[in-house]
C-alpha cells in the first residue's frame, strides 16, 4: 500500500510540476516580455484550456461549464457576441484576453497573466 501511495504521489507531483512549467515565459514565444493575442490564444489552444471546460463536448461553453466564480452573468452575457447563451472558442478567447488586458495596450504582461492564473483560468 505504501509503495502505491508513494508512486501516486510521485506521479501527481511530476504532473503538477509539468503544468507549472507552462508559464508566462512558455507562452511568450517571441520573448518580448508581453503576450500578444495570438500568443495567448496559441497557449490556450495548445493546453486545451477550452476543451477541458467543455464537459459535454458540444464545442460551446455555457455559464456552468465556464465555472469560474470571478466572472458573473453580466460578464458572460457581454462576451456572448451572438446572444445564443453559449460561448464559442473565439468569443471566449477574445473576451478573456480583453478582460485581463487591464491597461488596454493589446498585450498581457506577466502581472495580467498571473491575475488570470490566480482567478483560476488555467485550473483544469
C-alpha positions, 0 to 999 in steps of 0.5 A, spaced: 500 500 500 505 504 501 509 503 495 502 505 491 501 511 495 508 513 494 508 512 486 501 516 486 504 521 489 510 521 485 506 521 479 501 527 481 507 531 483 511 530 476 504 532 473 503 538 477 510 540 476 509 539 468 503 544 468 507 549 472 512 549 467 507 552 462 508 559 464 508 566 462 515 565 459 512 558 455 507 562 452 511 568 450 514 565 444 517 571 441 520 573 448 518 580 448 516 580 455 508 581 453 503 576 450 500 578 444 493 575 442 495 570 438 500 568 443 495 567 448 490 564 444 496 559 441 497 557 449 490 556 450 489 552 444 495 548 445 493 546 453 486 545 451 484 550 456 477 550 452 476 543 451 477 541 458 471 546 460 467 543 455 464 537 459 459 535 454 463 536 448 458 540 444 464 545 442 460 551 446 461 553 453 455 555 457 455 559 464 456 552 468 461 549 464 465 556 464 465 555 472 469 560 474 466 564 480 470 571 478 466 572 472 458 573 473 452 573 468 453 580 466 460 578 464 458 572 460 452 575 457 457 581 454 462 576 451 456 572 448 457 576 441 451 572 438 446 572 444 445 564 443 447 563 451 453 559 449 460 561 448 464 559 442 472 558 442 473 565 439 468 569 443 471 566 449 478 567 447 477 574 445 473 576 451 478 573 456 484 576 453 480 583 453 478 582 460 485 581 463 488 586 458 487 591 464 491 597 461 488 596 454 495 596 450 493 589 446 498 585 450 498 581 457 504 582 461 506 577 466 502 581 472 495 580 467 497 573 466 498 571 473 491 575 475 488 570 470 492 564 473 490 566 480 482 567 478 483 560 476 483 560 468 488 555 467 485 550 473 483 544 469 
